[in-house]
Amino acid sequence: MKVAVDQDRCCGAGACVLLAPDVFDQRDDDGVVVLLDGQPPEELHALVGEAAAACPGAAISLGGTA
């Protein structure tokens, strides 16, 4: 799974960080998403999928394997 984020679409809700803190973080100054792991291990795929689905700004996109 490849993960990408569009920081321009992020509204800083933080749902992604709550669901998958090993993959997502937020900038301190404005709360915009920061991608920590663009190719998370398989055991995190379900949580990353939930985070993408929960993102109100649709800032997270998921792709196939590398």
Phi and psi restraints in degrees (range 20) as a CNS / XPLOR table:
assign (resid 1 and name C) (resid 2 and name N)
       (resid 2 and name CA) (resid 2 and name C) 1.0 -105.4 20.0 2
assign (resid 2 and name N) (resid 2 and name CA)
       (resid 2 and name C) (resid 3 and name N) 1.0 138.3 20.0 2
assign (resid 2 and name C) (resid 3 and name N)
       (resid 3 and name CA) (resid 3 and name C) 1.0 -119.5 20.0 2
assign (resid 3 and name N) (resid 3 and name CA)
       (resid 3 and name C) (resid 4 and name N) 1.0 136.8 20.0 2
assign (resid 3 and name C) (resid 4 and name N)
       (resid 4 and name CA) (resid 4 and name C) 1.0 -135.2 20.0 2
assign (resid 4 and name N) (resid 4 and name CA)
       (resid 4 and name C) (resid 5 and name N) 1.0 151.5 20.0 2
assign (resid 4 and name C) (resid 5 and name N)
       (resid 5 and name CA) (resid 5 and name C) 1.0 -126.4 20.0 2
assign (resid 5 and name N) (resid 5 and name CA)
       (resid 5 and name C) (resid 6 and name N) 1.0 147.7 20.0 2
assign (resid 5 and name C) (resid 6 and name N)
       (resid 6 and name CA) (resid 6 and name C) 1.0 -111.4 20.0 2
assign (resid 6 and name N) (resid 6 and name CA)
       (resid 6 and name C) (resid 7 and name N) 1.0 99.1 20.0 2
assign (resid 6 and name C) (resid 7 and name N)
       (resid 7 and name CA) (resid 7 and name C) 1.0 -63.2 20.0 2
assign (resid 7 and name N) (resid 7 and name CA)
       (resid 7 and name C) (resid 8 and name N) 1.0 -24.7 20.0 2
assign (resid 7 and name C) (resid 8 and name N)
       (resid 8 and name CA) (resid 8 and name C) 1.0 -70.5 20.0 2
assign (resid 8 and name N) (resid 8 and name CA)
       (resid 8 and name C) (resid 9 and name N) 1.0 -25.2 20.0 2
assign (resid 8 and name C) (resid 9 and name N)
       (resid 9 and name CA) (resid 9 and name C) 1.0 -90.6 20.0 2
assign (resid 9 and name N) (resid 9 and name CA)
       (resid 9 and name C) (resid 10 and name N) 1.0 -15.9 20.0 2
assign (resid 9 and name C) (resid 10 and name N)
       (resid 10 and name CA) (resid 10 and name C) 1.0 -68.6 20.0 2
assign (resid 10 and name N) (resid 10 and name CA)
       (resid 10 and name C) (resid 11 and name N) 1.0 132.1 20.0 2
assign (resid 10 and name C) (resid 11 and name N)
       (resid 11 and name CA) (resid 11 and name C) 1.0 -103.8 20.0 2
assign (resid 11 and name N) (resid 11 and name CA)
       (resid 11 and name C) (resid 12 and name N) 1.0 1.7 20.0 2
assign (resid 11 and name C) (resid 12 and name N)
       (resid 12 and name CA) (resid 12 and name C) 1.0 78.6 20.0 2
assign (resid 12 and name N) (resid 12 and name CA)
       (resid 12 and name C) (resid 13 and name N) 1.0 21.8 20.0 2
assign (resid 12 and name C) (resid 13 and name N)
       (resid 13 and name CA) (resid 13 and name C) 1.0 -64.5 20.0 2
assign (resid 13 and name N) (resid 13 and name CA)
       (resid 13 and name C) (resid 14 and name N) 1.0 -34.2 20.0 2
assign (resid 13 and name C) (resid 14 and name N)
       (resid 14 and name CA) (resid 14 and name C) 1.0 86.7 20.0 2
assign (resid 14 and name N) (resid 14 and name CA)
       (resid 14 and name C) (resid 15 and name N) 1.0 4.3 20.0 2
assign (resid 14 and name C) (resid 15 and name N)
       (resid 15 and name CA) (resid 15 and name C) 1.0 -60.1 20.0 2
assign (resid 15 and name N) (resid 15 and name CA)
       (resid 15 and name C) (resid 16 and name N) 1.0 -37.1 20.0 2
assign (resid 15 and name C) (resid 16 and name N)
       (resid 16 and name CA) (resid 16 and name C) 1.0 -63.0 20.0 2
assign (resid 16 and name N) (resid 16 and name CA)
       (resid 16 and name C) (resid 17 and name N) 1.0 -40.1 20.0 2
assign (resid 16 and name C) (resid 17 and name N)
       (resid 17 and name CA) (resid 17 and name C) 1.0 -67.3 20.0 2
assign (resid 17 and name N) (resid 17 and name CA)
       (resid 17 and name C) (resid 18 and name N) 1.0 -39.8 20.0 2
assign (resid 17 and name C) (resid 18 and name N)
       (resid 18 and name CA) (resid 18 and name C) 1.0 -65.8 20.0 2
assign (resid 18 and name N) (resid 18 and name CA)
       (resid 18 and name C) (resid 19 and name N) 1.0 -37.9 20.0 2
assign (resid 18 and name C) (resid 19 and name N)
       (resid 19 and name CA) (resid 19 and name C) 1.0 -81.7 20.0 2
assign (resid 19 and name N) (resid 19 and name CA)
       (resid 19 and name C) (resid 20 and name N) 1.0 -37.5 20.0 2
assign (resid 19 and name C) (resid 20 and name N)
       (resid 20 and name CA) (resid 20 and name C) 1.0 -140.6 20.0 2
assign (resid 20 and name N) (resid 20 and name CA)
       (resid 20 and name C) (resid 21 and name N) 1.0 71.8 20.0 2
assign (resid 20 and name C) (resid 21 and name N)
       (resid 21 and name CA) (resid 21 and name C) 1.0 -67.5 20.0 2
assign (resid 21 and name N) (resid 21 and name CA)
       (resid 21 and name C) (resid 22 and name N) 1.0 -16.1 20.0 2
assign (resid 21 and name C) (resid 22 and name N)
       (resid 22 and name CA) (resid 22 and name C) 1.0 -80.0 20.0 2
assign (resid 22 and name N) (resid 22 and name CA)
       (resid 22 and name C) (resid 23 and name N) 1.0 -13.6 20.0 2
assign (resid 22 and name C) (resid 23 and name N)
       (resid 23 and name CA) (resid 23 and name C) 1.0 -110.6 20.0 2
assign (resid 23 and name N) (resid 23 and name CA)
       (resid 23 and name C) (resid 24 and name N) 1.0 -34.0 20.0 2
assign (resid 23 and name C) (resid 24 and name N)
       (resid 24 and name CA) (resid 24 and name C) 1.0 -124.5 20.0 2
assign (resid 24 and name N) (resid 24 and name CA)
       (resid 24 and name C) (resid 25 and name N) 1.0 149.1 20.0 2
assign (resid 24 and name C) (resid 25 and name N)
       (resid 25 and name CA) (resid 25 and name C) 1.0 -140.9 20.0 2
assign (resid 25 and name N) (resid 25 and name CA)
       (resid 25 and name C) (resid 26 and name N) 1.0 179.1 20.0 2
assign (resid 25 and name C) (resid 26 and name N)
       (resid 26 and name CA) (resid 26 and name C) 1.0 -129.1 20.0 2
assign (resid 26 and name N) (resid 26 and name CA)
       (resid 26 and name C) (resid 27 and name N) 1.0 145.6 20.0 2
assign (resid 26 and name C) (resid 27 and name N)
       (resid 27 and name CA) (resid 27 and name C) 1.0 -67.6 20.0 2
assign (resid 27 and name N) (resid 27 and name CA)
       (resid 27 and name C) (resid 28 and name N) 1.0 142.1 20.0 2
assign (resid 27 and name C) (resid 28 and name N)
       (resid 28 and name CA) (resid 28 and name C) 1.0 -65.4 20.0 2
assign (resid 28 and name N) (resid 28 and name CA)
       (resid 28 and name C) (resid 29 and name N) 1.0 -37.2 20.0 2
assign (resid 28 and name C) (resid 29 and name N)
       (resid 29 and name CA) (resid 29 and name C) 1.0 -76.8 20.0 2
assign (resid 29 and name N) (resid 29 and name CA)
       (resid 29 and name C) (resid 30 and name N) 1.0 -33.3 20.0 2
assign (resid 29 and name C) (resid 30 and name N)
       (resid 30 and name CA) (resid 30 and name C) 1.0 -136.6 20.0 2
assign (resid 30 and name N) (resid 30 and name CA)
       (resid 30 and name C) (resid 31 and name N) 1.0 -0.4 20.0 2
assign (resid 30 and name C) (resid 31 and name N)
       (resid 31 and name CA) (resid 31 and name C) 1.0 79.1 20.0 2
assign (resid 31 and name N) (resid 31 and name CA)
       (resid 31 and name C) (resid 32 and name N) 1.0 4.3 20.0 2
assign (resid 31 and name C) (resid 32 and name N)
       (resid 32 and name CA) (resid 32 and name C) 1.0 -68.9 20.0 2
assign (resid 32 and name N) (resid 32 and name CA)
       (resid 32 and name C) (resid 33 and name N) 1.0 143.2 20.0 2
assign (resid 32 and name C) (resid 33 and name N)
       (resid 33 and name CA) (resid 33 and name C) 1.0 -60.7 20.0 2
assign (resid 33 and name N) (resid 33 and name CA)
       (resid 33 and name C) (resid 34 and name N) 1.0 143.9 20.0 2
assign (resid 33 and name C) (resid 34 and name N)
       (resid 34 and name CA) (resid 34 and name C) 1.0 -126.4 20.0 2
assign (resid 34 and name N) (resid 34 and name CA)
       (resid 34 and name C) (resid 35 and name N) 1.0 127.8 20.0 2
assign (resid 34 and name C) (resid 35 and name N)
       (resid 35 and name CA) (resid 35 and name C) 1.0 -84.5 20.0 2
assign (resid 35 and name N) (resid 35 and name CA)
       (resid 35 and name C) (resid 36 and name N) 1.0 120.8 20.0 2
assign (resid 35 and name C) (resid 36 and name N)
       (resid 36 and name CA) (resid 36 and name C) 1.0 -92.9 20.0 2
assign (resid 36 and name N) (resid 36 and name CA)
       (resid 36 and name C) (resid 37 and name N) 1.0 -29.8 20.0 2
assign (resid 36 and name C) (resid 37 and name N)
       (resid 37 and name CA) (resid 37 and name C) 1.0 -145.4 20.0 2
assign (resid 37 and name N) (resid 37 and name CA)
       (resid 37 and name C) (resid 38 and name N) 1.0 105.2 20.0 2
assign (resid 37 and name C) (resid 38 and name N)
       (resid 38 and name CA) (resid 38 and name C) 1.0 -76.5 20.0 2
assign (resid 38 and name N) (resid 38 and name CA)
       (resid 38 and name C) (resid 39 and name N) 1.0 -11.0 20.0 2
assign (resid 38 and name C) (resid 39 and name N)
       (resid 39 and name CA) (resid 39 and name C) 1.0 -139.4 20.0 2
assign (resid 39 and name N) (resid 39 and name CA)
       (resid 39 and name C) (resid 40 and name N) 1.0 73.4 20.0 2
assign (resid 39 and name C) (resid 40 and name N)
       (resid 40 and name CA) (resid 40 and name C) 1.0 -67.3 20.0 2
assign (resid 40 and name N) (resid 40 and name CA)
       (resid 40 and name C) (resid 41 and name N) 1.0 156.1 20.0 2
assign (resid 40 and name C) (resid 41 and name N)
       (resid 41 and name CA) (resid 41 and name C) 1.0 -65.6 20.0 2
assign (resid 41 and name N) (resid 41 and name CA)
       (resid 41 and name C) (resid 42 and name N) 1.0 158.2 20.0 2
assign (resid 41 and name C) (resid 42 and name N)
       (resid 42 and name CA) (resid 42 and name C) 1.0 -56.3 20.0 2
assign (resid 42 and name N) (resid 42 and name CA)
       (resid 42 and name C) (resid 43 and name N) 1.0 -33.3 20.0 2
assign (resid 42 and name C) (resid 43 and name N)
       (resid 43 and name CA) (resid 43 and name C) 1.0 -67.0 20.0 2
assign (resid 43 and name N) (resid 43 and name CA)
       (resid 43 and name C) (resid 44 and name N) 1.0 -14.0 20.0 2
assign (resid 43 and name C) (resid 44 and name N)
       (resid 44 and name CA) (resid 44 and name C) 1.0 -100.5 20.0 2
assign (resid 44 and name N) (resid 44 and name CA)
       (resid 44 and name C) (resid 45 and name N) 1.0 -5.4 20.0 2
assign (resid 44 and name C) (resid 45 and name N)
       (resid 45 and name CA) (resid 45 and name C) 1.0 -57.4 20.0 2
assign (resid 45 and name N) (resid 45 and name CA)
       (resid 45 and name C) (resid 46 and name N) 1.0 -42.5 20.0 2
assign (resid 45 and name C) (resid 46 and name N)
       (resid 46 and name CA) (resid 46 and name C) 1.0 -63.2 20.0 2
assign (resid 46 and name N) (resid 46 and name CA)
       (resid 46 and name C) (resid 47 and name N) 1.0 -43.2 20.0 2
assign (resid 46 and name C) (resid 47 and name N)
       (resid 47 and name CA) (resid 47 and name C) 1.0 -66.9 20.0 2
assign (resid 47 and name N) (resid 47 and name CA)
       (resid 47 and name C) (resid 48 and name N) 1.0 -39.0 20.0 2
assign (resid 47 and name C) (resid 48 and name N)
       (resid 48 and name CA) (resid 48 and name C) 1.0 -65.5 20.0 2
assign (resid 48 and name N) (resid 48 and name CA)
       (resid 48 and name C) (resid 49 and name N) 1.0 -39.4 20.0 2
assign (resid 48 and name C) (resid 49 and name N)
       (resid 49 and name CA) (resid 49 and name C) 1.0 -61.8 20.0 2
assign (resid 49 and name N) (resid 49 and name CA)
       (resid 49 and name C) (resid 50 and name N) 1.0 -41.7 20.0 2
assign (resid 49 and name C) (resid 50 and name N)
       (resid 50 and name CA) (resid 50 and name C) 1.0 -63.0 20.0 2
assign (resid 50 and name N) (resid 50 and name CA)
       (resid 50 and name C) (resid 51 and name N) 1.0 -41.6 20.0 2
assign (resid 50 and name C) (resid 51 and name N)
       (resid 51 and name CA) (resid 51 and name C) 1.0 -62.5 20.0 2
assign (resid 51 and name N) (resid 51 and name CA)
       (resid 51 and name C) (resid 52 and name N) 1.0 -42.9 20.0 2
assign (resid 51 and name C) (resid 52 and name N)
       (resid 52 and name CA) (resid 52 and name C) 1.0 -63.6 20.0 2
assign (resid 52 and name N) (resid 52 and name CA)
       (resid 52 and name C) (resid 53 and name N) 1.0 -42.1 20.0 2
assign (resid 52 and name C) (resid 53 and name N)
       (resid 53 and name CA) (resid 53 and name C) 1.0 -67.6 20.0 2
assign (resid 53 and name N) (resid 53 and name CA)
       (resid 53 and name C) (resid 54 and name N) 1.0 -31.7 20.0 2
assign (resid 53 and name C) (resid 54 and name N)
       (resid 54 and name CA) (resid 54 and name C) 1.0 -84.5 20.0 2
assign (resid 54 and name N) (resid 54 and name CA)
       (resid 54 and name C) (resid 55 and name N) 1.0 -10.7 20.0 2
assign (resid 54 and name C) (resid 55 and name N)
       (resid 55 and name CA) (resid 55 and name C) 1.0 -68.9 20.0 2
assign (resid 55 and name N) (resid 55 and name CA)
       (resid 55 and name C) (resid 56 and name N) 1.0 114.9 20.0 2
assign (resid 55 and name C) (resid 56 and name N)
       (resid 56 and name CA) (resid 56 and name C) 1.0 -68.3 20.0 2
assign (resid 56 and name N) (resid 56 and name CA)
       (resid 56 and name C) (resid 57 and name N) 1.0 -23.0 20.0 2
assign (resid 56 and name C) (resid 57 and name N)
       (resid 57 and name CA) (resid 57 and name C) 1.0 -95.8 20.0 2
assign (resid 57 and name N) (resid 57 and name CA)
       (resid 57 and name C) (resid 58 and name N) 1.0 1.2 20.0 2
assign (resid 57 and name C) (resid 58 and name N)
       (resid 58 and name CA) (resid 58 and name C) 1.0 51.7 20.0 2
assign (resid 58 and name N) (resid 58 and name CA)
       (resid 58 and name C) (resid 59 and name N) 1.0 43.6 20.0 2
assign (resid 58 and name C) (resid 59 and name N)
       (resid 59 and name CA) (resid 59 and name C) 1.0 -88.1 20.0 2
assign (resid 59 and name N) (resid 59 and name CA)
       (resid 59 and name C) (resid 60 and name N) 1.0 -7.8 20.0 2
assign (resid 59 and name C) (resid 60 and name N)
       (resid 60 and name CA) (resid 60 and name C) 1.0 -108.4 20.0 2
assign (resid 60 and name N) (resid 60 and name CA)
       (resid 60 and name C) (resid 61 and name N) 1.0 127.4 20.0 2
assign (resid 60 and name C) (resid 61 and name N)
       (resid 61 and name CA) (resid 61 and name C) 1.0 -120.6 20.0 2
assign (resid 61 and name N) (resid 61 and name CA)
       (resid 61 and name C) (resid 62 and name N) 1.0 144.0 20.0 2
assign (resid 61 and name C) (resid 62 and name N)
       (resid 62 and name CA) (resid 62 and name C) 1.0 -118.9 20.0 2
assign (resid 62 and name N) (resid 62 and name CA)
       (resid 62 and name C) (resid 63 and name N) 1.0 141.7 20.0 2
assign (resid 62 and name C) (resid 63 and name N)
       (resid 63 and name CA) (resid 63 and name C) 1.0 -131.4 20.0 2
assign (resid 63 and name N) (resid 63 and name CA)
       (resid 63 and name C) (resid 64 and name N) 1.0 -176.8 20.0 2
assign (resid 63 and name C) (resid 64 and name N)
       (resid 64 and name CA) (resid 64 and name C) 1.0 -73.4 20.0 2
assign (resid 64 and name N) (resid 64 and name CA)
       (resid 64 and name C) (resid 65 and name N) 1.0 -164.1 20.0 2
assign (resid 64 and name C) (resid 65 and name N)
       (resid 65 and name CA) (resid 65 and name C) 1.0 -72.7 20.0 2
assign (resid 65 and name N) (resid 65 and name CA)
       (resid 65 and name C) (resid 66 and name N) 1.0 165.1 20.0 2
